[in-house]
Amino acid sequence: MLWPIVPLDIIEEYVWKAQFSFHTLVVQAILFIAILFIVIPILGPISPPKRIFGVTI
């Protein structure tokens, strides 16, 4: 019978870590999209800098 070169525990741990790291990337992408398309339009456009008495505010 052939035994695997790498113990299955190590492979299983690597797969779990990969899944969780992928999960965090997905969550970050969803939050970025939500901020981009929901929060920013609600707040409105960012006003350009204003000049008062020759000083940019």
PQR file of N, CA, C, O and H, with PARSE charges and radii, in Angstrom:
ATOM      1  N   MET A   1       0.834  -1.176   0.000 -0.4000 1.5000
ATOM      2  CA  MET A   1       0.000   0.000   0.000 -0.0000 2.0000
ATOM      3  C   MET A   1       0.885   1.249   0.000  0.5500 1.7000
ATOM      4  O   MET A   1       1.886   1.306   0.715 -0.5500 1.4000
ATOM      5  N   LEU A   2       0.512   2.250  -0.807 -0.4000 1.5000
ATOM      6  CA  LEU A   2       1.278   3.485  -0.883 -0.0000 2.0000
ATOM      7  C   LEU A   2       0.751   4.495   0.122  0.5500 1.7000
ATOM      8  O   LEU A   2      -0.459   4.683   0.249 -0.5500 1.4000
ATOM      9  H   LEU A   2      -0.300   2.204  -1.388  0.4000 1.0000
ATOM     10  N   TRP A   3       1.660   5.141   0.832 -0.4000 1.5000
ATOM     11  CA  TRP A   3       1.287   6.171   1.791 -0.0000 2.0000
ATOM     12  C   TRP A   3       1.514   7.536   1.157  0.5500 1.7000
ATOM     13  O   TRP A   3       2.437   7.700   0.359 -0.5500 1.4000
ATOM     14  H   TRP A   3       2.643   4.989   0.729  0.4000 1.0000
ATOM     15  N   PRO A   4       0.692   8.510   1.499 -0.5600 1.5000
ATOM     16  CA  PRO A   4       0.914   9.847   0.925  0.2800 2.0000
ATOM     17  C   PRO A   4       2.239  10.435   1.395  0.5500 1.7000
ATOM     18  O   PRO A   4       2.690  10.163   2.508 -0.5500 1.4000
ATOM     19  N   ILE A   5       2.853  11.239   0.541 -0.4000 1.5000
ATOM     20  CA  ILE A   5       4.140  11.845   0.881 -0.0000 2.0000
ATOM     21  C   ILE A   5       3.975  12.844   2.027  0.5500 1.7000
ATOM     22  O   ILE A   5       4.800  12.896   2.939 -0.5500 1.4000
ATOM     23  H   ILE A   5       2.486  11.460  -0.362  0.4000 1.0000
ATOM     24  N   VAL A   6       2.896  13.639   1.973 -0.4000 1.5000
ATOM     25  CA  VAL A   6       2.621  14.630   3.013 -0.0000 2.0000
ATOM     26  C   VAL A   6       1.488  14.108   3.884  0.5500 1.7000
ATOM     27  O   VAL A   6       0.476  13.656   3.349 -0.5500 1.4000
ATOM     28  H   VAL A   6       2.225  13.597   1.232  0.4000 1.0000
ATOM     29  N   PRO A   7       1.622  14.155   5.209 -0.5600 1.5000
ATOM     30  CA  PRO A   7       0.529  13.697   6.071  0.2800 2.0000
ATOM     31  C   PRO A   7      -0.762  14.467   5.783  0.5500 1.7000
ATOM     32  O   PRO A   7      -0.734  15.665   5.501 -0.5500 1.4000
ATOM     33  N   LEU A   8      -1.875  13.771   5.857 -0.4000 1.5000
ATOM     34  CA  LEU A   8      -3.163  14.378   5.529 -0.0000 2.0000
ATOM     35  C   LEU A   8      -3.526  15.513   6.477  0.5500 1.7000
ATOM     36  O   LEU A   8      -4.240  16.436   6.084 -0.5500 1.4000
ATOM     37  H   LEU A   8      -1.898  12.798   6.086  0.4000 1.0000
ATOM     38  N   ASP A   9      -3.053  15.462   7.711 -0.4000 1.5000
ATOM     39  CA  ASP A   9      -3.342  16.550   8.654 -0.0000 2.0000
ATOM     40  C   ASP A   9      -2.786  17.880   8.149  0.5500 1.7000
ATOM     41  O   ASP A   9      -3.440  18.917   8.257 -0.5500 1.4000
ATOM     42  H   ASP A   9      -2.474  14.712   8.031  0.4000 1.0000
ATOM     43  N   ILE A  10      -1.585  17.840   7.601 -0.4000 1.5000
ATOM     44  CA  ILE A  10      -0.965  19.066   7.098 -0.0000 2.0000
ATOM     45  C   ILE A  10      -1.730  19.578   5.885  0.5500 1.7000
ATOM     46  O   ILE A  10      -1.953  20.782   5.757 -0.5500 1.4000
ATOM     47  H   ILE A  10      -1.053  16.998   7.513  0.4000 1.0000
ATOM     48  N   ILE A  11      -2.135  18.678   4.996 -0.4000 1.5000
ATOM     49  CA  ILE A  11      -2.908  19.080   3.816 -0.0000 2.0000
ATOM     50  C   ILE A  11      -4.242  19.673   4.239  0.5500 1.7000
ATOM     51  O   ILE A  11      -4.660  20.703   3.710 -0.5500 1.4000
ATOM     52  H   ILE A  11      -1.954  17.700   5.100  0.4000 1.0000
ATOM     53  N   GLU A  12      -4.914  19.031   5.190 -0.4000 1.5000
ATOM     54  CA  GLU A  12      -6.210  19.530   5.652 -0.0000 2.0000
ATOM     55  C   GLU A  12      -6.061  20.918   6.280  0.5500 1.7000
ATOM     56  O   GLU A  12      -6.889  21.797   6.038 -0.5500 1.4000
ATOM     57  H   GLU A  12      -4.575  18.195   5.620  0.4000 1.0000
ATOM     58  N   GLU A  13      -5.020  21.120   7.077 -0.4000 1.5000
ATOM     59  CA  GLU A  13      -4.795  22.431   7.694 -0.0000 2.0000
ATOM     60  C   GLU A  13      -4.534  23.488   6.621  0.5500 1.7000
ATOM     61  O   GLU A  13      -5.039  24.606   6.719 -0.5500 1.4000
ATOM     62  H   GLU A  13      -4.347  20.406   7.273  0.4000 1.0000
ATOM     63  N   TYR A  14      -3.751  23.145   5.603 -0.4000 1.5000
ATOM     64  CA  TYR A  14      -3.464  24.085   4.515 -0.0000 2.0000
ATOM     65  C   TYR A  14      -4.738  24.460   3.766  0.5500 1.7000
ATOM     66  O   TYR A  14      -4.936  25.626   3.427 -0.5500 1.4000
ATOM     67  H   TYR A  14      -3.340  22.237   5.523  0.4000 1.0000
ATOM     68  N   VAL A  15      -5.604  23.476   3.505 -0.4000 1.5000
ATOM     69  CA  VAL A  15      -6.860  23.741   2.793 -0.0000 2.0000
ATOM     70  C   VAL A  15      -7.749  24.661   3.619  0.5500 1.7000
ATOM     71  O   VAL A  15      -8.347  25.584   3.067 -0.5500 1.4000
ATOM     72  H   VAL A  15      -5.443  22.528   3.781  0.4000 1.0000
ATOM     73  N   TRP A  16      -7.852  24.435   4.926 -0.4000 1.5000
ATOM     74  CA  TRP A  16      -8.676  25.300   5.782 -0.0000 2.0000
ATOM     75  C   TRP A  16      -8.144  26.728   5.782  0.5500 1.7000
ATOM     76  O   TRP A  16      -8.921  27.679   5.699 -0.5500 1.4000
ATOM     77  H   TRP A  16      -7.366  23.684   5.374  0.4000 1.0000
ATOM     78  N   LYS A  17      -6.822  26.886   5.874 -0.4000 1.5000
ATOM     79  CA  LYS A  17      -6.240  28.232   5.861 -0.0000 2.0000
ATOM     80  C   LYS A  17      -6.512  28.920   4.533  0.5500 1.7000
ATOM     81  O   LYS A  17      -6.812  30.113   4.498 -0.5500 1.4000
ATOM     82  H   LYS A  17      -6.190  26.114   5.941  0.4000 1.0000
ATOM     83  N   ALA A  18      -6.410  28.175   3.448 -0.4000 1.5000
ATOM     84  CA  ALA A  18      -6.671  28.754   2.130 -0.0000 2.0000
ATOM     85  C   ALA A  18      -8.124  29.190   2.014  0.5500 1.7000
ATOM     86  O   ALA A  18      -8.411  30.243   1.444 -0.5500 1.4000
ATOM     87  H   ALA A  18      -6.167  27.206   3.476  0.4000 1.0000
ATOM     88  N   GLN A  19      -9.043  28.391   2.547 -0.4000 1.5000
ATOM     89  CA  GLN A  19     -10.459  28.753   2.481 -0.0000 2.0000
ATOM     90  C   GLN A  19     -10.730  30.020   3.282  0.5500 1.7000
ATOM     91  O   GLN A  19     -11.461  30.895   2.819 -0.5500 1.4000
ATOM     92  H   GLN A  19      -8.810  27.536   3.010  0.4000 1.0000
ATOM     93  N   PHE A  20     -10.155  30.132   4.472 -0.4000 1.5000
ATOM     94  CA  PHE A  20     -10.407  31.308   5.295 -0.0000 2.0000
ATOM     95  C   PHE A  20      -9.772  32.553   4.692  0.5500 1.7000
ATOM     96  O   PHE A  20     -10.351  33.636   4.765 -0.5500 1.4000
ATOM     97  H   PHE A  20      -9.561  29.421   4.848  0.4000 1.0000
ATOM     98  N   SER A  21      -8.594  32.417   4.099 -0.4000 1.5000
ATOM     99  CA  SER A  21      -7.978  33.591   3.487 -0.0000 2.0000
ATOM    100  C   SER A  21      -8.784  34.021   2.271  0.5500 1.7000
ATOM    101  O   SER A  21      -8.929  35.218   2.025 -0.5500 1.4000
ATOM    102  H   SER A  21      -8.123  31.536   4.039  0.4000 1.0000
ATOM    103  N   PHE A  22      -9.310  33.073   1.506 -0.4000 1.5000
ATOM    104  CA  PHE A  22     -10.159  33.410   0.363 -0.0000 2.0000
ATOM    105  C   PHE A  22     -11.439  34.063   0.851  0.5500 1.7000
ATOM    106  O   PHE A  22     -11.939  35.002   0.231 -0.5500 1.4000
ATOM    107  H   PHE A  22      -9.192  32.100   1.705  0.4000 1.0000
ATOM    108  N   HIS A  23     -11.969  33.568   1.960 -0.4000 1.5000
ATOM    109  CA  HIS A  23     -13.210  34.118   2.520 -0.0000 2.0000
ATOM    110  C   HIS A  23     -13.023  35.582   2.896  0.5500 1.7000
ATOM    111  O   HIS A  23     -13.907  36.398   2.633 -0.5500 1.4000
ATOM    112  H   HIS A  23     -11.563  32.806   2.464  0.4000 1.0000
ATOM    113  N   THR A  24     -11.901  35.930   3.501 -0.4000 1.5000
ATOM    114  CA  THR A  24     -11.675  37.323   3.879 -0.0000 2.0000
ATOM    115  C   THR A  24     -11.560  38.216   2.653  0.5500 1.7000
ATOM    116  O   THR A  24     -12.004  39.364   2.682 -0.5500 1.4000
ATOM    117  H   THR A  24     -11.183  35.267   3.714  0.4000 1.0000
ATOM    118  N   LEU A  25     -10.968  37.705   1.574 -0.4000 1.5000
ATOM    119  CA  LEU A  25     -10.881  38.504   0.349 -0.0000 2.0000
ATOM    120  C   LEU A  25     -12.264  38.772  -0.225  0.5500 1.7000
ATOM    121  O   LEU A  25     -12.540  39.870  -0.708 -0.5500 1.4000
ATOM    122  H   LEU A  25     -10.607  36.773   1.551  0.4000 1.0000
ATOM    123  N   VAL A  26     -13.132  37.768  -0.171 -0.4000 1.5000
ATOM    124  CA  VAL A  26     -14.494  37.945  -0.678 -0.0000 2.0000
ATOM    125  C   VAL A  26     -15.234  38.979   0.161  0.5500 1.7000
ATOM    126  O   VAL A  26     -15.925  39.840  -0.383 -0.5500 1.4000
ATOM    127  H   VAL A  26     -12.909  36.876   0.221  0.4000 1.0000
ATOM    128  N   VAL A  27     -15.094  38.901   1.472 -0.4000 1.5000
ATOM    129  CA  VAL A  27     -15.756  39.862   2.360 -0.0000 2.0000
ATOM    130  C   VAL A  27     -15.235  41.273   2.091  0.5500 1.7000
ATOM    131  O   VAL A  27     -16.019  42.220   2.049 -0.5500 1.4000
ATOM    132  H   VAL A  27     -14.532  38.201   1.914  0.4000 1.0000
ATOM    133  N   GLN A  28     -13.935  41.423   1.911 -0.4000 1.5000
ATOM    134  CA  GLN A  28     -13.377  42.742   1.620 -0.0000 2.0000
ATOM    135  C   GLN A  28     -13.911  43.286   0.301  0.5500 1.7000
ATOM    136  O   GLN A  28     -14.212  44.475   0.197 -0.5500 1.4000
ATOM    137  H   GLN A  28     -13.297  40.654   1.946  0.4000 1.0000
ATOM    138  N   ALA A  29     -14.029  42.423  -0.706 -0.4000 1.5000
ATOM    139  CA  ALA A  29     -14.556  42.867  -1.998 -0.0000 2.0000
ATOM    140  C   ALA A  29     -16.009  43.306  -1.874  0.5500 1.7000
ATOM    141  O   ALA A  29     -16.402  44.315  -2.460 -0.5500 1.4000
ATOM    142  H   ALA A  29     -13.784  41.457  -0.621  0.4000 1.0000
ATOM    143  N   ILE A  30     -16.808  42.564  -1.119 -0.4000 1.5000
ATOM    144  CA  ILE A  30     -18.221  42.921  -0.935 -0.0000 2.0000
ATOM    145  C   ILE A  30     -18.339  44.248  -0.193  0.5500 1.7000
ATOM    146  O   ILE A  30     -19.156  45.091  -0.562 -0.5500 1.4000
ATOM    147  H   ILE A  30     -16.489  41.745  -0.642  0.4000 1.0000
ATOM    148  N   LEU A  31     -17.530  44.443   0.851 -0.4000 1.5000
ATOM    149  CA  LEU A  31     -17.567  45.707   1.588 -0.0000 2.0000
ATOM    150  C   LEU A  31     -17.140  46.875   0.706  0.5500 1.7000
ATOM    151  O   LEU A  31     -17.728  47.954   0.778 -0.5500 1.4000
ATOM    152  H   LEU A  31     -16.866  43.758   1.152  0.4000 1.0000
ATOM    153  N   PHE A  32     -16.122  46.666  -0.125 -0.4000 1.5000
ATOM    154  CA  PHE A  32     -15.671  47.720  -1.027 -0.0000 2.0000
ATOM    155  C   PHE A  32     -16.780  48.114  -1.995  0.5500 1.7000
ATOM    156  O   PHE A  32     -17.014  49.300  -2.226 -0.5500 1.4000
ATOM    157  H   PHE A  32     -15.645  45.789  -0.184  0.4000 1.0000
ATOM    158  N   ILE A  33     -17.462  47.121  -2.561 -0.4000 1.5000
ATOM    159  CA  ILE A  33     -18.558  47.396  -3.496 -0.0000 2.0000
ATOM    160  C   ILE A  33     -19.696  48.104  -2.775  0.5500 1.7000
ATOM    161  O   ILE A  33     -20.289  49.036  -3.317 -0.5500 1.4000
ATOM    162  H   ILE A  33     -17.272  46.157  -2.374  0.4000 1.0000
ATOM    163  N   ALA A  34     -20.005  47.671  -1.561 -0.4000 1.5000
ATOM    164  CA  ALA A  34     -21.087  48.304  -0.806 -0.0000 2.0000
ATOM    165  C   ALA A  34     -20.756  49.765  -0.519  0.5500 1.7000
ATOM    166  O   ALA A  34     -21.619  50.632  -0.658 -0.5500 1.4000
ATOM    167  H   ALA A  34     -19.523  46.913  -1.120  0.4000 1.0000
ATOM    168  N   ILE A  35     -19.529  50.045  -0.123 -0.4000 1.5000
ATOM    169  CA  ILE A  35     -19.137  51.431   0.148 -0.0000 2.0000
ATOM    170  C   ILE A  35     -19.164  52.246  -1.138  0.5500 1.7000
ATOM    171  O   ILE A  35     -19.620  53.390  -1.148 -0.5500 1.4000
ATOM    172  H   ILE A  35     -18.828  49.341  -0.010  0.4000 1.0000
ATOM    173  N   LEU A  36     -18.676  51.655  -2.215 -0.4000 1.5000
ATOM    174  CA  LEU A  36     -18.586  52.376  -3.481 -0.0000 2.0000
ATOM    175  C   LEU A  36     -19.953  52.740  -4.037  0.5500 1.7000
ATOM    176  O   LEU A  36     -20.143  53.852  -4.530 -0.5500 1.4000
ATOM    177  H   LEU A  36     -18.305  50.726  -2.207  0.4000 1.0000
ATOM    178  N   PHE A  37     -20.909  51.816  -3.964 -0.4000 1.5000
ATOM    179  CA  PHE A  37     -22.193  52.025  -4.628 -0.0000 2.0000
ATOM    180  C   PHE A  37     -23.336  52.407  -3.694  0.5500 1.7000
ATOM    181  O   PHE A  37     -24.395  52.822  -4.165 -0.5500 1.4000
ATOM    182  H   PHE A  37     -20.755  50.913  -3.563  0.4000 1.0000
ATOM    183  N   ILE A  38     -23.147  52.275  -2.374 -0.4000 1.5000
ATOM    184  CA  ILE A  38     -24.245  52.578  -1.452 -0.0000 2.0000
ATOM    185  C   ILE A  38     -23.899  53.772  -0.568  0.5500 1.7000
ATOM    186  O   ILE A  38     -24.659  54.740  -0.520 -0.5500 1.4000
ATOM    187  H   ILE A  38     -22.286  51.938  -1.992  0.4000 1.0000
ATOM    188  N   VAL A  39     -22.779  53.724   0.123 -0.4000 1.5000
ATOM    189  CA  VAL A  39     -22.449  54.761   1.100 -0.0000 2.0000
ATOM    190  C   VAL A  39     -22.087  56.077   0.412  0.5500 1.7000
ATOM    191  O   VAL A  39     -22.592  57.130   0.801 -0.5500 1.4000
ATOM    192  H   VAL A  39     -22.162  52.938   0.084  0.4000 1.0000
ATOM    193  N   ILE A  40     -21.233  56.036  -0.591 -0.4000 1.5000
ATOM    194  CA  ILE A  40     -20.799  57.268  -1.255 -0.0000 2.0000
ATOM    195  C   ILE A  40     -21.959  57.999  -1.922  0.5500 1.7000
ATOM    196  O   ILE A  40     -22.057  59.215  -1.761 -0.5500 1.4000
ATOM    197  H   ILE A  40     -20.823  55.180  -0.907  0.4000 1.0000
ATOM    198  N   PRO A  41     -22.854  57.322  -2.669 -0.5600 1.5000
ATOM    199  CA  PRO A  41     -23.990  58.067  -3.234  0.2800 2.0000
ATOM    200  C   PRO A  41     -24.903  58.671  -2.168  0.5500 1.7000
ATOM    201  O   PRO A  41     -25.494  59.727  -2.398 -0.5500 1.4000
ATOM    202  N   ILE A  42     -25.031  58.024  -1.010 -0.4000 1.5000
ATOM    203  CA  ILE A  42     -25.875  58.578   0.055 -0.0000 2.0000
ATOM    204  C   ILE A  42     -25.246  59.863   0.602  0.5500 1.7000
ATOM    205  O   ILE A  42     -25.949  60.843   0.845 -0.5500 1.4000
ATOM    206  H   ILE A  42     -24.551  57.167  -0.824  0.4000 1.0000
ATOM    207  N   LEU A  43     -23.937  59.859   0.794 -0.4000 1.5000
ATOM    208  CA  LEU A  43     -23.255  61.035   1.329 -0.0000 2.0000
ATOM    209  C   LEU A  43     -23.206  62.175   0.325  0.5500 1.7000
ATOM    210  O   LEU A  43     -23.083  63.339   0.704 -0.5500 1.4000
ATOM    211  H   LEU A  43     -23.366  59.062   0.597  0.4000 1.0000
ATOM    212  N   GLY A  44     -23.299  61.846  -0.928 -0.4000 1.5000
ATOM    213  CA  GLY A  44     -23.255  62.868  -1.962 -0.0000 2.0000
ATOM    214  C   GLY A  44     -21.840  63.120  -2.431  0.5500 1.7000
ATOM    215  O   GLY A  44     -20.878  62.595  -1.870 -0.5500 1.4000
ATOM    216  H   GLY A  44     -23.399  60.900  -1.236  0.4000 1.0000
ATOM    217  N   PRO A  45     -21.727  63.923  -3.457 -0.5600 1.5000
ATOM    218  CA  PRO A  45     -20.387  64.181  -4.003  0.2800 2.0000
ATOM    219  C   PRO A  45     -19.538  64.992  -3.029  0.5500 1.7000
ATOM    220  O   PRO A  45     -20.049  65.792  -2.244 -0.5500 1.4000
ATOM    221  N   ILE A  46     -18.264  64.769  -3.100 -0.4000 1.5000
ATOM    222  CA  ILE A  46     -17.337  65.526  -2.264 -0.0000 2.0000
ATOM    223  C   ILE A  46     -17.140  66.882  -2.936  0.5500 1.7000
ATOM    224  O   ILE A  46     -16.800  66.961  -4.116 -0.5500 1.4000
ATOM    225  H   ILE A  46     -17.850  64.120  -3.738  0.4000 1.0000
ATOM    226  N   SER A  47     -17.357  67.930  -2.179 -0.4000 1.5000
ATOM    227  CA  SER A  47     -17.275  69.267  -2.773 -0.0000 2.0000
ATOM    228  C   SER A  47     -15.826  69.622  -3.083  0.5500 1.7000
ATOM    229  O   SER A  47     -14.917  69.256  -2.337 -0.5500 1.4000
ATOM    230  H   SER A  47     -17.633  67.866  -1.220  0.4000 1.0000
ATOM    231  N   PRO A  48     -15.616  70.332  -4.179 -0.5600 1.5000
ATOM    232  CA  PRO A  48     -14.248  70.738  -4.515  0.2800 2.0000
ATOM    233  C   PRO A  48     -13.748  71.777  -3.519  0.5500 1.7000
ATOM    234  O   PRO A  48     -14.551  72.410  -2.834 -0.5500 1.4000
ATOM    235  N   PRO A  49     -12.446  71.959  -3.431 -0.5600 1.5000
ATOM    236  CA  PRO A  49     -11.913  72.956  -2.502  0.2800 2.0000
ATOM    237  C   PRO A  49     -12.421  74.357  -2.851  0.5500 1.7000
ATOM    238  O   PRO A  49     -12.577  74.696  -4.023 -0.5500 1.4000
ATOM    239  N   LYS A  50     -12.672  75.152  -1.832 -0.4000 1.5000
ATOM    240  CA  LYS A  50     -13.190  76.507  -2.031 -0.0000 2.0000
ATOM    241  C   LYS A  50     -12.091  77.521  -1.722  0.5500 1.7000
ATOM    242  O   LYS A  50     -11.241  77.305  -0.858 -0.5500 1.4000
ATOM    243  H   LYS A  50     -12.545  74.877  -0.879  0.4000 1.0000
ATOM    244  N   ARG A  51     -12.137  78.627  -2.454 -0.4000 1.5000
ATOM    245  CA  ARG A  51     -11.177  79.706  -2.219 -0.0000 2.0000
ATOM    246  C   ARG A  51     -11.905  80.879  -1.581  0.5500 1.7000
ATOM    247  O   ARG A  51     -12.856  81.421  -2.145 -0.5500 1.4000
ATOM    248  H   ARG A  51     -12.828  78.802  -3.155  0.4000 1.0000
ATOM    249  N   ILE A  52     -11.446  81.255  -0.408 -0.4000 1.5000
ATOM    250  CA  ILE A  52     -12.000  82.416   0.281 -0.0000 2.0000
ATOM    251  C   ILE A  52     -10.836  83.352   0.588  0.5500 1.7000
ATOM    252  O   ILE A  52      -9.875  82.964   1.252 -0.5500 1.4000
ATOM    253  H   ILE A  52     -10.674  80.815   0.049  0.4000 1.0000
ATOM    254  N   PHE A  53     -10.930  84.578   0.102 -0.4000 1.5000
ATOM    255  CA  PHE A  53      -9.876  85.577   0.277 -0.0000 2.0000
ATOM    256  C   PHE A  53      -8.525  85.063  -0.218  0.5500 1.7000
ATOM    257  O   PHE A  53      -7.489  85.337   0.387 -0.5500 1.4000
ATOM    258  H   PHE A  53     -11.711  84.893  -0.437  0.4000 1.0000
ATOM    259  N   GLY A  54      -8.544  84.319  -1.319 -0.4000 1.5000
ATOM    260  CA  GLY A  54      -7.303  83.821  -1.912 -0.0000 2.0000
ATOM    261  C   GLY A  54      -6.702  82.636  -1.191  0.5500 1.7000
ATOM    262  O   GLY A  54      -5.592  82.217  -1.518 -0.5500 1.4000
ATOM    263  H   GLY A  54      -9.386  84.096  -1.810  0.4000 1.0000
ATOM    264  N   VAL A  55      -7.420  82.075  -0.201 -0.4000 1.5000
ATOM    265  CA  VAL A  55      -6.921  80.924   0.555 -0.0000 2.0000
ATOM    266  C   VAL A  55      -7.797  79.727   0.235  0.5500 1.7000
ATOM    267  O   VAL A  55      -9.021  79.802   0.344 -0.5500 1.4000
ATOM    268  H   VAL A  55      -8.322  82.415   0.065  0.4000 1.0000
ATOM    269  N   THR A  56      -7.178  78.623  -0.160 -0.4000 1.5000
ATOM    270  CA  THR A  56      -7.930  77.403  -0.456 -0.0000 2.0000
ATOM    271  C   THR A  56      -8.266  76.694   0.842  0.5500 1.7000
ATOM    272  O   THR A  56      -7.392  76.422   1.665 -0.5500 1.4000
ATOM    273  H   THR A  56      -6.184  78.562  -0.249  0.4000 1.0000
ATOM    274  N   ILE A  57      -9.554  76.397   1.012 -0.4000 1.5000
ATOM    275  CA  ILE A  57     -10.010  75.713   2.227 -0.0000 2.0000
ATOM    276  C   ILE A  57     -10.209  74.245   1.913  0.5500 1.7000
ATOM    277  O   ILE A  57     -10.592  73.472   2.791 -0.5500 1.4000
ATOM    278  H   ILE A  57     -10.264  76.618   0.344  0.4000 1.0000
TER
END
